[in-house]
Amino acid sequence: MESACDIFYSICNNNGRSSIVDDLVGRLDFHALSITLLATIALHNMWDYSRLAREWDTHRTQALRTDYNESLGATIELSLASPTFRRLGPDARDLLGVIAFFPQGVDEKNLDWLFPIIPNRANIFDKFCTLSLTYRNNGFVAMLAPLRDYFCPREPLSSPLLCTTKEHYFRRLSVDVDPDLPGFKEAQWITLEDVNIEHLLDVFTSIYASSVDVWAVCSNFMEHLH
């Protein structure tokens, strides 16, 4: 089965654009992730070379982070500006930020209780993978390190969706650690997300260092692991 990159090269070369597409790939610094993202955009938005090159040049000048890899930053922003991504709705970019925040990514089995107010959440996560912005790994929708670095909120409190996700985690972590009480069995997922939860607690205990509630959740997490 042809990859998005193979199809991308095929489209451009069939239009006599071999040398020009090579030039565009060169401007991407031959960065494999950038090429994959660009190829995926071309494929799913049915853009020809001229449209793709024009859009990429536009977003290269609008890259949001001057200290970030310029070609990758521009390609990511082009992905987000494409019709395919925009059709996912206003919550899509914030969801990418939440995925980027968690080292393990987001467990697909938990989408309903993590993001209850976001419609079509399963479809959105499917599309993230289709667009090469995320990938599936042992039941989790995860993100490659360069993309995590780009999307992860620099200030956690600046992301309302991340703060809401934190509250959902904290409520689940507050279940009493007693095999004879209701809810204990359902809480066994905690041991599967120990890396995610450790990171979540590390960040938010630093922000709310004087909060008794946060430290109580931290204590409960340790009890669950035990």
N, CA, C and O of each residue as an XYZ file, in Angstrom:
904
protein
N       0.857     -1.198      0.000
C       0.000      0.000      0.000
C       0.884      1.237      0.000
O       1.849      1.321      0.761
N       0.549      2.204     -0.864
C       1.367      3.398     -0.954
C       1.198      4.276      0.278
O       0.102      4.394      0.825
N       2.307      4.895      0.711
C       2.244      5.835      1.809
C       1.803      7.190      1.290
O       1.761      7.419      0.081
N       1.470      8.099      2.223
C       1.096      9.451      1.829
C       2.235     10.119      1.076
O       2.001     10.864      0.125
N       3.474      9.854      1.500
C       4.638     10.454      0.831
C       4.764      9.957     -0.604
O       5.054     10.742     -1.506
N       4.547      8.649     -0.826
C       4.624      8.090     -2.179
C       3.591      8.743     -3.087
O       3.888      9.119     -4.221
N       2.367      8.873     -2.566
C       1.305      9.492     -3.364
C       1.627     10.944     -3.650
O       1.390     11.435     -4.753
N       2.173     11.636     -2.648
C       2.550     13.044     -2.798
C       3.563     13.212     -3.925
O       3.391     14.056     -4.804
N       4.612     12.411     -3.893
C       5.626     12.484     -4.948
C       5.028     12.121     -6.302
O       5.365     12.727     -7.319
N       4.135     11.125     -6.310
C       3.526     10.701     -7.568
C       2.708     11.827     -8.192
O       2.797     12.072     -9.395
N       1.902     12.518     -7.362
C       1.087     13.622     -7.863
C       1.961     14.715     -8.450
O       1.715     15.196     -9.557
N       2.985     15.105     -7.699
C       3.843     16.210     -8.135
C       4.662     15.839     -9.367
O       4.793     16.644    -10.289
N       5.207     14.640     -9.387
C       6.048     14.229    -10.504
C       5.234     14.050    -11.783
O       5.722     14.323    -12.879
N       3.985     13.589    -11.636
C       3.139     13.434    -12.817
C       2.817     14.767    -13.476
O       2.457     14.825    -14.652
N       2.951     15.830    -12.705
C       2.702     17.159    -13.238
C       3.996     17.857    -13.659
O       4.035     19.074    -13.838
N       5.049     17.058    -13.811
C       6.316     17.631    -14.241
C       6.983     18.494    -13.186
O       7.713     19.432    -13.509
N       6.730     18.174    -11.927
C       7.212     19.019    -10.839
C       8.341     18.364    -10.054
O       8.576     18.741     -8.906
N       9.036     17.413    -10.624
C      10.036     16.657     -9.882
C      11.059     17.567     -9.215
O      11.293     17.448     -8.012
N      11.674     18.474     -9.974
C      12.712     19.312     -9.404
C      12.143     20.290     -8.396
O      12.800     20.632     -7.412
N      10.903     20.746     -8.643
C      10.310     21.726     -7.737
C       9.917     21.077     -6.415
O      10.132     21.658     -5.351
N       9.341     19.873     -6.473
C       8.980     19.212     -5.224
C      10.229     18.848     -4.434
O      10.212     18.881     -3.204
N      11.310     18.503     -5.123
C      12.562     18.253     -4.413
C      13.034     19.517     -3.704
O      13.589     19.461     -2.607
N      12.801     20.671     -4.359
C      13.176     21.934     -3.729
C      12.347     22.173     -2.475
O      12.874     22.637     -1.465
N      11.052     21.860     -2.529
C      10.197     22.040     -1.362
C      10.622     21.121     -0.237
O      10.665     21.531      0.923
N      10.935     19.885     -0.572
C      11.411     18.940      0.452
C      12.725     19.440      1.055
O      12.969     19.283      2.251
N      13.570     20.047      0.209
C      14.812     20.626      0.717
C      14.541     21.751      1.694
O      15.240     21.893      2.697
N      13.526     22.551      1.403
C      13.180     23.647      2.311
C      12.619     23.129      3.633
O      12.576     23.856      4.626
N      12.190     21.866      3.637
C      11.755     21.221      4.871
C      12.939     20.638      5.636
O      12.765     19.938      6.634
N      14.147     20.938      5.154
C      15.385     20.422      5.771
C      15.423     18.900      5.750
O      16.088     18.280      6.580
N      14.705     18.292      4.795
C      14.624     16.831      4.686
C      14.196     16.189      6.013
O      14.553     15.051      6.318
N      13.419     16.955      6.790
C      12.933     16.504      8.094
C      11.788     15.514      7.865
O      10.740     15.877      7.331
N      12.002     14.266      8.273
C      11.057     13.194      7.938
C       9.641     13.480      8.424
O       8.676     13.251      7.695
N       9.511     13.980      9.653
C       8.182     14.255     10.187
C       7.510     15.379      9.414
O       6.312     15.314      9.140
N       8.266     16.401      9.064
C       7.712     17.514      8.282
C       7.213     17.028      6.923
O       6.138     17.420      6.470
N       8.007     16.166      6.276
C       7.621     15.638      4.965
C       6.355     14.805      5.078
O       5.463     14.905      4.236
N       6.277     13.975      6.126
C       5.085     13.146      6.321
C       3.846     14.006      6.531
O       2.796     13.738      5.948
N       3.965     15.040      7.365
C       2.828     15.914      7.612
C       2.402     16.629      6.328
O       1.211     16.725      6.030
N       3.381     17.126      5.574
C       3.060     17.847      4.338
C       2.406     16.923      3.323
O       1.450     17.303      2.648
N       2.927     15.716      3.221
C       2.357     14.742      2.286
C       0.922     14.391      2.671
O       0.056     14.251      1.808
N       0.680     14.252      3.972
C      -0.663     13.922      4.446
C      -1.639     15.046      4.140
O      -2.779     14.799      3.748
N      -1.185     16.286      4.323
C      -2.037     17.436      4.002
C      -2.411     17.414      2.522
O      -3.575     17.588      2.163
N      -1.412     17.198      1.671
C      -1.662     17.176      0.228
C      -2.670     16.097     -0.137
O      -3.556     16.310     -0.964
N      -2.522     14.939      0.488
C      -3.391     13.812      0.166
C      -4.836     14.052      0.591
O      -5.757     13.849     -0.200
N      -5.039     14.482      1.832
C      -6.393     14.558      2.381
C      -7.130     15.833      1.980
O      -8.356     15.890      2.065
N      -6.395     16.855      1.545
C      -7.069     18.067      1.084
C      -7.090     18.167     -0.436
O      -7.613     19.125     -1.006
N      -6.504     17.144     -1.088
C      -6.476     17.078     -2.557
C      -5.867     18.347     -3.166
O      -6.367     18.882     -4.156
N      -4.769     18.816     -2.545
C      -4.072     19.993     -3.053
C      -3.037     19.578     -4.081
O      -2.328     18.590     -3.889
N      -2.946     20.327     -5.176
C      -1.872     20.090     -6.122
C      -0.610     20.792     -5.605
O      -0.633     21.467     -4.575
N       0.497     20.614     -6.350
C       1.757     21.165     -5.870
C       1.691     22.682     -5.678
O       2.153     23.196     -4.659
N       1.123     23.397     -6.643
C       1.101     24.855     -6.577
C       0.392     25.343     -5.323
O       0.865     26.254     -4.643
N      -0.757     24.721     -5.023
C      -1.512     25.122     -3.821
C      -0.722     24.785     -2.565
O      -0.661     25.586     -1.632
N      -0.122     23.612     -2.540
C       0.621     23.179     -1.369
C       1.813     24.095     -1.093
O       2.036     24.517      0.042
N       2.578     24.398     -2.153
C       3.746     25.255     -1.987
C       3.330     26.647     -1.527
O       3.993     27.248     -0.682
N       2.237     27.157     -2.077
C       1.761     28.494     -1.704
C       1.331     28.527     -0.235
O       1.671     29.453      0.501
N       0.586     27.513      0.176
C       0.119     27.463      1.560
C       1.295     27.318      2.524
O       1.327     27.953      3.579
N       2.261     26.474      2.152
C       3.392     26.268      3.056
C       4.213     27.542      3.216
O       4.636     27.867      4.326
N       4.441     28.257      2.142
C       5.185     29.513      2.223
C       4.474     30.514      3.121
O       5.112     31.236      3.888
N       3.150     30.553      3.021
C       2.372     31.470      3.861
C       2.562     31.151      5.330
O       2.801     32.041      6.146
N       2.451     29.864      5.662
C       2.529     29.490      7.075
C       3.960     29.465      7.587
O       4.192     29.527      8.794
N       4.903     29.376      6.690
C       6.288     29.488      7.129
C       6.540     30.873      7.715
O       7.249     31.008      8.713
N       5.966     31.896      7.102
C       6.167     33.259      7.595
C       5.315     33.550      8.821
O       5.527     34.546      9.513
N       4.345     32.671      9.087
C       3.460     32.882     10.229
C       3.745     31.904     11.366
O       2.956     31.810     12.306
N       4.864     31.172     11.298
C       5.188     30.208     12.347
C       5.166     30.906     13.704
O       5.727     31.990     13.865
N       4.508     30.270     14.680
C       4.250     30.948     15.942
C       5.461     31.012     16.864
O       5.529     31.879     17.735
N       6.415     30.106     16.684
C       7.519     30.035     17.639
C       8.832     30.191     16.909
O       9.265     29.284     16.198
N       9.459     31.320     17.078
C      10.698     31.578     16.341
C      11.848     30.708     16.849
O      12.837     30.518     16.141
N      11.727     30.178     18.070
C      12.790     29.330     18.597
C      12.552     27.859     18.281
O      13.281     26.991     18.762
N      11.537     27.578     17.477
C      11.197     26.199     17.137
C      11.701     25.903     15.736
O      11.931     26.814     14.941
N      11.872     24.601     15.438
C      12.275     24.207     14.093
C      11.331     24.849     13.081
O      10.134     24.564     13.065
N      11.885     25.717     12.239
C      11.048     26.533     11.358
C      10.231     25.697     10.389
O       9.039     25.945     10.210
N      10.857     24.710      9.764
C      10.126     23.924      8.766
C       9.032     23.094      9.418
O       7.930     22.991      8.879
N       9.322     22.500     10.571
C       8.310     21.695     11.244
C       7.193     22.581     11.777
O       6.017     22.239     11.654
N       7.554     23.722     12.371
C       6.537     24.630     12.891
C       5.594     25.101     11.799
O       4.379     25.135     11.993
N       6.151     25.464     10.650
C       5.317     25.925      9.543
C       4.421     24.802      9.024
O       3.262     25.039      8.683
N       4.949     23.594      8.962
C       4.178     22.460      8.456
C       3.051     22.098      9.421
O       1.946     21.765      8.992
N       3.328     22.162     10.713
C       2.282     21.902     11.706
C       1.162     22.932     11.568
O      -0.018     22.579     11.557
N       1.537     24.200     11.465
C       0.518     25.243     11.350
C      -0.284     25.095     10.056
O      -1.475     25.405     10.017
N       0.369     24.624      9.012
C      -0.350     24.368      7.764
C      -1.363     23.243      7.950
O      -2.478     23.312      7.432
N      -0.975     22.219      8.684
C      -1.908     21.124      8.978
C      -3.138     21.652      9.707
O      -4.267     21.282      9.385
N      -2.913     22.515     10.684
C      -4.015     23.028     11.494
C      -4.909     23.979     10.714
O      -6.089     24.130     11.030
N      -4.346     24.622      9.693
C      -5.127     25.565      8.885
C      -5.847     24.900      7.726
O      -6.658     25.539      7.057
N      -5.568     23.637      7.480
C      -6.152     22.946      6.329
C      -7.644     22.707      6.551
O      -8.088     22.594      7.694
N      -8.420     22.629      5.474
C      -9.863     22.361      5.612
C     -10.157     21.071      6.371
O     -11.112     21.011      7.146
N      -9.347     20.046      6.154
C      -9.574     18.764      6.828
C      -9.526     18.931      8.340
O     -10.367     18.380      9.051
N      -8.548     19.688      8.840
C      -8.437     19.879     10.286
C      -9.519     20.821     10.801
O     -10.109     20.569     11.851
N      -9.782     21.892     10.078
C     -10.763     22.872     10.553
C     -12.148     22.256     10.701
O     -12.936     22.688     11.542
N     -12.442     21.253      9.890
C     -13.744     20.585      9.984
C     -13.919     19.816     11.291
O     -15.035     19.425     11.633
N     -12.841     19.597     12.014
C     -12.932     18.877     13.285
C     -13.552     19.730     14.389
O     -13.948     19.201     15.428
N     -13.638     21.032     14.179
C     -14.303     21.892     15.151
C     -13.357     22.651     16.050
O     -12.144     22.455     15.983
N     -13.899     23.526     16.901
C     -13.088     24.441     17.696
C     -12.292     23.794     18.823
O     -11.362     24.403     19.352
N     -12.646     22.571     19.194
C     -11.961     21.920     20.312
C     -10.723     21.135     19.886
O      -9.957     20.682     20.737
N     -10.519     20.969     18.583
C      -9.492     20.044     18.104
C      -8.094     20.433     18.575
O      -7.349     19.582     19.061
N      -7.730     21.704     18.438
C      -6.369     22.087     18.822
C      -6.149     21.929     20.329
O      -5.078     21.501     20.759
N      -7.162     22.274     21.129
C      -7.029     22.102     22.576
C      -6.865     20.631     22.935
O      -6.123     20.292     23.857
N      -7.554     19.759     22.210
C      -7.390     18.323     22.451
C      -5.957     17.879     22.156
O      -5.399     17.054     22.880
N      -5.373     18.418     21.112
C      -3.974     18.094     20.810
C      -3.071     18.528     21.960
O      -2.102     17.842     22.285
N      -3.387     19.666     22.576
C      -2.599     20.122     23.716
C      -2.681     19.175     24.895
O      -1.692     18.960     25.596
N      -3.870     18.601     25.117
C      -4.033     17.647     26.219
C      -3.267     16.354     25.921
O      -2.595     15.813     26.799
N      -3.368     15.868     24.698
C      -2.613     14.669     24.318
C      -1.118     14.908     24.513
O      -0.401     14.048     25.023
N      -0.661     16.091     24.099
C       0.763     16.413     24.207
C       1.215     16.494     25.657
O       2.365     16.182     25.966
N       0.326     16.907     26.543
C       0.686     17.067     27.952
C       1.048     15.740     28.608
O       1.945     15.678     29.449
N       0.343     14.675     28.217
C       0.526     13.390     28.881
C       1.590     12.551     28.180
O       1.481     12.309     26.978
N       2.610     12.105     28.898
C       3.694     11.320     28.276
C       3.210     10.065     27.565
O       3.751      9.694     26.523
N       2.187      9.406     28.122
C       1.662      8.185     27.499
C       0.614      8.485     26.435
O       0.213      7.588     25.693
N       0.171      9.724     26.353
C      -0.952     10.064     25.488
C      -2.262      9.844     26.224
O      -2.287      9.848     27.454
N      -3.346      9.652     25.495
C      -4.679      9.494     26.085
C      -5.212      8.102     25.764
O      -5.200      7.666     24.613
N      -5.675      7.421     26.791
C      -6.255      6.085     26.623
C      -7.601      6.224     25.907
O      -8.494      6.926     26.383
N      -7.739      5.555     24.766
C      -8.981      5.676     23.996
C     -10.204      5.172     24.758
O     -11.322      5.601     24.474
N     -10.013      4.278     25.711
C     -11.151      3.763     26.490
C     -11.700      4.826     27.436
O     -12.812      4.690     27.948
N     -10.920      5.888     27.670
C     -11.324      6.898     28.647
C     -11.883      8.171     28.022
O     -12.128      9.144     28.736
N     -12.088      8.187     26.719
C     -12.516      9.422     26.056
C     -13.846      9.936     26.589
O     -14.042     11.145     26.714
N     -14.769      9.014     26.907
C     -16.103      9.448     27.314
C     -16.089     10.204     28.639
O     -16.816     11.186     28.794
N     -15.268      9.759     29.600
C     -15.271     10.481     30.878
C     -14.236     11.593     30.933
O     -14.341     12.489     31.771
N     -13.249     11.554     30.068
C     -12.281     12.649     30.036
C     -12.820     13.870     29.294
O     -12.564     15.005     29.695
N     -13.571     13.637     28.207
C     -14.051     14.743     27.365
C     -15.554     14.614     27.105
O     -15.971     14.545     25.949
N     -16.365     14.581     28.151
C     -17.794     14.299     27.980
C     -18.546     15.362     27.193
O     -19.566     15.053     26.576
N     -18.072     16.609     27.196
C     -18.840     17.674     26.533
C     -18.404     17.898     25.086
O     -18.978     18.735     24.389
N     -17.396     17.156     24.631
C     -16.918     17.325     23.254
C     -17.595     16.288     22.353
O     -17.380     15.088     22.522
N     -18.406     16.742     21.402
C     -19.082     15.790     20.517
C     -18.100     15.186     19.501
O     -17.076     15.786     19.173
N     -18.429     14.012     19.026
C     -17.634     13.336     17.991
C     -16.178     13.166     18.401
O     -15.284     13.204     17.555
N     -15.937     12.980     19.692
C     -14.558     12.899     20.179
C     -13.809     11.702     19.587
O     -12.626     11.816     19.265
N     -14.479     10.562     19.440
C     -13.809      9.398     18.862
C     -13.404      9.665     17.424
O     -12.314      9.280     17.002
N     -14.268     10.317     16.676
C     -13.961     10.655     15.283
C     -12.798     11.644     15.196
O     -11.952     11.538     14.308
N     -12.762     12.599     16.115
C     -11.670     13.572     16.122
C     -10.339     12.875     16.371
O      -9.348     13.174     15.705
N     -10.307     11.942     17.329
C      -9.062     11.232     17.620
C      -8.653     10.354     16.439
O      -7.464     10.220     16.150
N      -9.627      9.757     15.756
C      -9.311      8.989     14.549
C      -8.654      9.878     13.506
O      -7.675      9.487     12.869
N      -9.198     11.074     13.336
C      -8.680     11.983     12.312
C      -7.282     12.484     12.670
O      -6.455     12.694     11.783
N      -7.014     12.677     13.962
C      -5.660     13.065     14.372
C      -4.638     12.042     13.867
O      -3.574     12.404     13.365
N      -4.980     10.770     14.008
C      -4.071      9.709     13.560
C      -3.968      9.703     12.036
O      -2.885      9.505     11.485
N      -5.083      9.916     11.365
C      -5.079      9.953      9.900
C      -4.188     11.074      9.384
O      -3.525     10.921      8.358
N      -4.172     12.203     10.092
C      -3.377     13.359      9.683
C      -1.923     13.273     10.162
O      -1.154     14.215      9.969
N      -1.545     12.165     10.778
C      -0.176     11.934     11.267
C       0.222     12.867     12.404
O       1.408     13.028     12.689
N      -0.771     13.489     13.060
C      -0.481     14.333     14.215
C      -0.328     13.491     15.480
O       0.337     13.904     16.431
N      -0.943     12.315     15.486
C      -0.821     11.378     16.592
C      -0.679      9.966     16.026
O      -0.788      9.755     14.818
N      -0.438      9.010     16.910
C      -0.383      7.606     16.503
C      -0.922      6.751     17.641
O      -0.988      7.200     18.786
N      -1.303      5.530     17.327
C      -1.839      4.628     18.342
C      -0.741      3.730     18.882
O       0.092      3.217     18.136
N      -0.759      3.550     20.217
C       0.262      2.738     20.865
C      -0.345      2.036     22.074
O      -0.565      2.656     23.114
N      -0.613      0.741     21.931
C      -1.140     -0.074     23.031
C      -2.396      0.521     23.652
O      -2.525      0.577     24.875
N      -3.311      0.959     22.814
C      -4.578      1.482     23.306
C      -4.574      2.973     23.590
O      -5.622      3.545     23.890
N      -3.426      3.606     23.503
C      -3.320      5.037     23.742
C      -3.150      5.777     22.418
O      -2.538      5.264     21.482
N      -3.694      6.976     22.355
C      -3.407      7.882     21.252
C      -2.298      8.801     21.741
O      -2.513      9.633     22.622
N      -1.115      8.646     21.166
C       0.070      9.336     21.643
C       0.630     10.255     20.561
O       0.119     10.310     19.442
N       1.691     10.973     20.921
C       2.247     11.974     20.027
C       3.772     11.880     20.049
O       4.376     11.682     21.103
N       4.383     12.022     18.878
C       5.837     12.012     18.802
C       6.420     13.217     19.545
O       5.782     14.264     19.651
N       7.637     13.051     20.051
C       8.249     14.074     20.902
C       8.290     15.468     20.274
O       7.977     16.437     20.967
N       8.661     15.620     18.994
C       8.682     16.984     18.424
C       7.309     17.641     18.409
O       7.198     18.852     18.597
N       6.261     16.847     18.187
C       4.911     17.388     18.197
C       4.455     17.677     19.627
O       3.771     18.672     19.865
N       4.821     16.834     20.565
C       4.500     17.104     21.970
C       5.111     18.423     22.405
O       4.466     19.226     23.080
N       6.346     18.639     22.019
C       7.023     19.877     22.393
C       6.310     21.095     21.816
O       6.274     22.155     22.441
N       5.749     20.941     20.635
C       5.081     22.063     19.971
C       3.710     22.345     20.578
O       3.351     23.502     20.793
N       2.943     21.289     20.854
C       1.557     21.469     21.276
C       1.353     21.583     22.781
O       0.347     22.137     23.223
N       2.288     21.069     23.577
C       2.082     21.039     25.028
C       1.965     22.467     25.581
O       2.831     23.299     25.312
N       0.910     22.762     26.345
C       0.743     24.110     26.904
C       1.932     24.493     27.788
O       2.295     23.756     28.704
N       2.532     25.650     27.508
C       3.658     26.104     28.324
C       3.194     26.485     29.735
O       3.930     26.318     30.707
N       1.971     26.995     29.827
C       1.356     27.321     31.108
C       0.100     26.466     31.246
O      -0.914     26.763     30.614
N       0.146     25.408     32.060
C      -1.006     24.497     32.152
C      -2.325     25.196     32.460
O      -3.371     24.800     31.946
N      -2.283     26.229     33.292
C      -3.520     26.909     33.659
C      -4.103     27.719     32.515
O      -5.243     28.177     32.594
N      -3.321     27.902     31.439
C      -3.822     28.660     30.289
C      -4.738     27.807     29.409
O      -5.379     28.320     28.492
N      -4.796     26.512     29.691
C      -5.634     25.601     28.903
C      -6.838     25.153     29.727
O      -6.702     24.265     30.568
N      -8.020     25.748     29.506
C      -9.209     25.321     30.257
C      -9.510     23.834     30.097
O      -9.954     23.185     31.044
N      -9.267     23.286     28.889
C      -9.550     21.874     28.668
C      -8.606     20.997     29.483
O      -9.029     19.974     30.022
N      -7.347     21.378     29.580
C      -6.400     20.614     30.396
C      -6.794     20.686     31.869
O      -6.717     19.683     32.578
N      -7.213     21.855     32.333
C      -7.628     21.992     33.726
C      -8.860     21.134     34.015
O      -8.956     20.519     35.077
N      -9.801     21.095     33.070
C     -10.982     20.251     33.231
C     -10.597     18.775     33.234
O     -11.138     17.988     34.011
N      -9.659     18.401     32.359
C      -9.178     17.022     32.315
C      -8.518     16.650     33.636
O      -8.689     15.539     34.137
N      -7.769     17.585     34.187
C      -7.142     17.356     35.502
C      -8.194     17.058     36.562
O      -8.009     16.159     37.382
N      -9.303     17.810     36.552
C     -10.357     17.590     37.540
C     -10.980     16.209     37.372
O     -11.298     15.548     38.361
N     -11.159     15.766     36.119
C     -11.700     14.427     35.895
C     -10.768     13.366     36.463
O     -11.222     12.405     37.082
N      -9.470     13.536     36.255
C      -8.495     12.596     36.820
C      -8.556     12.618     38.345
O      -8.560     11.568     38.988
N      -8.602     13.809     38.916
C      -8.578     13.920     40.377
C      -9.802     13.252     41.003
O      -9.693     12.615     42.051
N     -10.968     13.396     40.363
C     -12.157     12.734     40.900
C     -11.999     11.220     40.879
O     -12.378     10.543     41.834
N     -11.450     10.693     39.813
C     -11.240      9.247     39.719
C     -10.201      8.773     40.733
O     -10.310      7.680     41.289
N      -9.204      9.605     40.961
C      -8.149      9.226     41.906
C      -8.615      9.308     43.359
O      -7.952      8.786     44.255
N      -9.747      9.958     43.591
C     -10.237     10.133     44.956
C     -11.051      8.944     45.448
O     -11.533      8.954     46.580
N     -11.212      7.924     44.616
C     -11.932      6.713     45.036
C     -11.181      6.053     46.179
O      -9.959      5.921     46.124
N     -11.902      5.639     47.215
C     -11.262      4.987     48.356
C     -10.552      3.706     47.927
O     -11.057      2.935     47.111
N      -9.382      3.507     48.493
C      -8.597      2.323     48.146
C      -8.991      1.179     49.071
O      -8.313      0.879     50.053
N     -10.102      0.557     48.726
C     -10.622     -0.547     49.536
C     -11.330     -1.517     48.590
O     -12.353     -1.164     48.002
N     -10.802     -2.733     48.435
C     -11.394     -3.714     47.507
C     -12.853     -4.030     47.803
O     -13.562     -4.527     46.928
N     -13.317     -3.750     49.026
C     -14.693     -4.080     49.394
C     -15.675     -2.944     49.133
O     -16.878     -3.101     49.341
N     -15.172     -1.814     48.682
C     -16.045     -0.668     48.439
C     -16.317     -0.488     46.953
O     -15.479     -0.833     46.119
N     -17.510      0.063     46.612
C     -17.832      0.305     45.201
C     -16.818      1.253     44.560
O     -16.344      2.198     45.190
N     -16.500      0.984     43.318
C     -15.608      1.866     42.581
C     -14.163      1.429     42.577
O     -13.366      1.922     41.779
N     -13.806      0.491     43.477
C     -12.401      0.089     43.549
C     -11.955     -0.618     42.272
O     -10.878     -0.343     41.744
N     -12.799     -1.535     41.780
C     -12.422     -2.275     40.572
C     -12.240     -1.345     39.386
O     -11.310     -1.500     38.595
N     -13.155     -0.359     39.272
C     -13.073      0.587     38.159
C     -11.815      1.437     38.227
O     -11.368      1.978     37.215
N     -11.247      1.554     39.419
C     -10.067      2.405     39.588
C      -8.767      1.700     39.205
O      -7.694      2.298     39.280
N      -8.854      0.456     38.804
C      -7.633     -0.274     38.478
C      -6.921      0.300     37.252
O      -5.739      0.025     37.042
N      -7.630      1.100     36.435
C      -6.992      1.750     35.288
C      -5.827      2.630     35.735
O      -4.917      2.907     34.953
N      -5.856      3.066     36.986
C      -4.841      3.998     37.479
C      -3.445      3.406     37.334
O      -2.502      4.115     36.983
N      -3.311      2.118     37.601
C      -1.987      1.498     37.521
C      -1.476      1.431     36.088
O      -0.272      1.311     35.863
N      -2.399      1.508     35.103
C      -1.988      1.486     33.699
C      -1.532      2.857     33.211
O      -0.881      2.972     32.173
N      -1.878      3.892     33.968
C      -1.533      5.256     33.582
C      -0.628      5.909     34.619
O      -0.693      7.121     34.825
N       0.206      5.122     35.268
C       1.017      5.678     36.348
C       1.950      6.788     35.857
O       2.195      7.753     36.581
N       2.473      6.660     34.632
C       3.382      7.692     34.112
C       2.616      8.991     33.863
O       3.094     10.075     34.197
N       1.425      8.871     33.275
C       0.595     10.055     33.047
C       0.237     10.750     34.346
O       0.362     11.968     34.468
N      -0.212      9.959     35.319
C      -0.681     10.541     36.577
C       0.478     11.139     37.361
O       0.334     12.193     37.980
N       1.608     10.482     37.336
C       2.786     11.036     38.021
C       3.147     12.400     37.440
O       3.478     13.328     38.178
N       3.082     12.514     36.117
C       3.384     13.799     35.477
C       2.324     14.835     35.837
O       2.653     15.982     36.141
N       1.059     14.436     35.803
C      -0.031     15.348     36.151
C       0.137     15.884     37.566
O      -0.001     17.084     37.801
N       0.432     15.001     38.500
C       0.597     15.415     39.892
C       1.857     16.260     40.082
O       1.864     17.206     40.870
N       2.912     15.914     39.362
C       4.145     16.693     39.462
C       3.900     18.144     39.065
O       4.382     19.069     39.719
N       3.145     18.330     37.985
C       2.857     19.689     37.498
C       1.933     20.433     38.444
O       2.198     21.583     38.797
N       0.844     19.783     38.859
C      -0.169     20.520     39.614
C       0.131     20.612     41.112
O      -0.407     21.497     41.777
N       0.965     19.734     41.663
C       1.401     19.967     43.041
C       2.380     21.132     43.094
O       2.492     21.807     44.117
N       3.087     21.370     41.996
C       3.973     22.538     41.932
C       3.160     23.831     41.858
O       3.528     24.845     42.450
N       2.049     23.777     41.122
C       1.203     24.968     40.978
C       0.404     25.226     42.254
O       0.280     26.369     42.693
N      -0.136     24.164     42.844
C      -0.968     24.300     44.044
C      -0.260     23.653     45.239
O      -0.795     22.745     45.875
N       0.925     24.126     45.524
C       1.751     23.492     46.556
C       1.112     23.537     47.944
O       1.425     22.699     48.789
N       0.234     24.488     48.188
C      -0.380     24.614     49.518
C      -1.780     24.011     49.577
O      -2.470     24.150     50.587
N      -2.207     23.343     48.507
C      -3.563     22.780     48.454
C      -3.608     21.410     49.117
O      -2.912     20.483     48.704
N      -4.431     21.297     50.147
C      -4.598     20.011     50.836
C      -5.219     18.981     49.893
O      -4.847     17.807     49.917
N      -6.169     19.426     49.061
C      -6.856     18.503     48.157
C      -5.895     17.854     47.169
O      -5.989     16.656     46.902
N      -4.980     18.634     46.632
C      -4.021     18.105     45.666
C      -3.132     17.062     46.314
O      -2.866     16.017     45.721
N      -2.668     17.336     47.526
C      -1.793     16.374     48.203
C      -2.556     15.135     48.636
O      -1.980     14.051     48.726
N      -3.861     15.286     48.907
C      -4.685     14.118     49.229
C      -4.799     13.203     48.016
O      -4.739     11.980     48.147
N      -4.964     13.797     46.830
C      -5.009     13.009     45.598
C      -3.674     12.304     45.379
O      -3.634     11.141     44.977
N      -2.593     13.010     45.645
C      -1.263     12.418     45.501
C      -1.112     11.209     46.426
O      -0.577     10.176     46.024
N      -1.581     11.344     47.654
C      -1.516     10.236     48.616
C      -2.354      9.054     48.140
O      -1.935      7.902     48.250
N      -3.541      9.347     47.610
C      -4.402      8.279     47.095
C      -3.748      7.536     45.944
O      -3.862      6.315     45.838
N      -3.065      8.275     45.084
C      -2.369      7.662     43.949
C      -1.325      6.662     44.447
O      -1.211      5.558     43.913
N      -0.569      7.052     45.465
C       0.451      6.154     46.014
C      -0.197      4.910     46.626
O       0.340      3.807     46.524
N      -1.356      5.098     47.264
C      -2.058      3.948     47.848
C      -2.537      2.986     46.749
O      -2.457      1.767     46.896
N      -3.034      3.560     45.651
C      -3.492      2.724     44.548
C      -2.327      1.910     43.980
O      -2.475      0.721     43.698
N      -1.175      2.550     43.815
C      -0.023      1.821     43.291
C       0.394      0.705     44.245
O       0.750     -0.394     43.821
N       0.343      1.003     45.518
C       0.703     -0.004     46.523
C      -0.265     -1.190     46.480
O      -0.117     -2.135     47.256
